[in-house]
């Protein structure tokens, strides 16, 4: 049986600048740890059994990480983004034109340097609010 799974080749990570999507270059991996819902533990003293009850809490979109190969110009831009307060709009355009869009801010900007590999780092973008799935990603990304 064949599969309808798709490779990530062709994904593009972009950020919103003024009135257009600008590509974040040299990205080799993207990862979203997915949404989660908080769980609130509740136990009443006059409970009929000794089992904890659960109440649904708030939703959390968590974060997206991107492995980025070192490029001095791109690193300077990302460093400025990290040092600026406030959210930035981001988008991942998927290979078939769909997209994922969110607002957030960079929380980690590491740089790994080794003698047997290129300089790179796994940046982390904390998501503020929901993630939107788009049937068609905005042109320009």
N, C-alpha and C positions, 0 to 999 in steps of 0.2 A: 504494500500500500504506500503510495507517495504521501508527502507531507505538504502542508500549506505554510509551514514555518518559513520565516524570512531571515536572512542574515542582516546584520546591522550596517553593512557596507552602503555608504551613501547618506548616512545620518549627518545632519548639520546642526551644531549648537550655535545659537545666535543670541544677541542681546539687543534690546530696543534702544536706539540712539536717535534723538530728535524726532524724525518721522520715517525711519526705516530700520529694518533688521540688519545688523552688522554681524558677520560670521566671526566666531571665536575660533582661531585657526590652530592647526596641529593637534586636534583631539583624536586620541586613539581608542578611547573607551568611555562609554556613558553608562551610568547606573543609577536607578531610582530605587530606594529601599521601600517604596510603596506607601500607601496610606495606612493608617492604623486608627483604632478607636480606643480611647481610654476606658478602663473598666474600674468601676467603683465598688469596693467590697462593702457589703452591708450585713450586719447580724443584729437581730433584735433579741433582747434578753428573754422575752417570752416566746421564742421560736419553738415550733412544734418538733423540730429535729435539731441536730447539731451541725447543720450544713450552712455554709456561708451563702448568701444571696448576692447577685451581681446586678448592677444598674449600668446601663450604657452611659458613658461619658462623652467628652468632646472628641471630635475628629482631628487628626494631625496628618498633614501631607508629608511630613518628615523632610528629607533632603535628597538632592541629586548630586552625585559626584562625577567628575570628569577627569580622566587622565590626559594631561596636556604636555606635549613635548616642549622643551624650553625654546622660546623665541623671544629675544630681548624686548622687542616692541610690544608683543602680546603680554608679556609678564608685567611690563610697566603699566599697561592699561588695566589689567586685572588687579594689580596692587592699588592703583588709584580707586578702582571700584570698591575694593575691600575697605579702604580708609574713608570712604564717603558714607555718611549716614543716610538711611532711607533705602527703599526697595528699588530694584531694577527689574524690568520685565525680560524674561528669557523664553526661548522657544527651541524645541528640538523638532526639526523637520525630518520625518521618517522617509525611507527610500521610495515609497509609493506616493508621497505627497501629503500624507496625513501629518498631524502635528500634535505636540504636547506643549502647553503654554502655562507659565506661572510667574508670580512675582516673588522676589526674594533677595537675599544678600549673601555675599561670600563670607564664610566663616573660617575657612582654612585655605591657605595658599602656600603649600610646602614646595620645596625644590630639592629633589634627590640628585646627587652627583656621584657617579662611580666611574671607575676606570674602564669597566667593561660594558657600559651602556650609555645611551644618550641621557642628557639632563632632562628630567621630567618631574611632574608632581601631580598628585591627586587632589584637585581643588574640591571643596565642598560648598554647595549653595543651599542654604536653609530656605525652605519654602514657607512663605507667609500667606496663608489662606489656601484655597482649593487649587487643584491642578485641572486645567481644562483640556479635554481631548477634542481635536479639530479634525473634521472630515477632510479638510483641505487646509494646509498650512499657508500662512500669508506669503504672497510673492516677495521675493527679495531675500528670503532666508535660505 
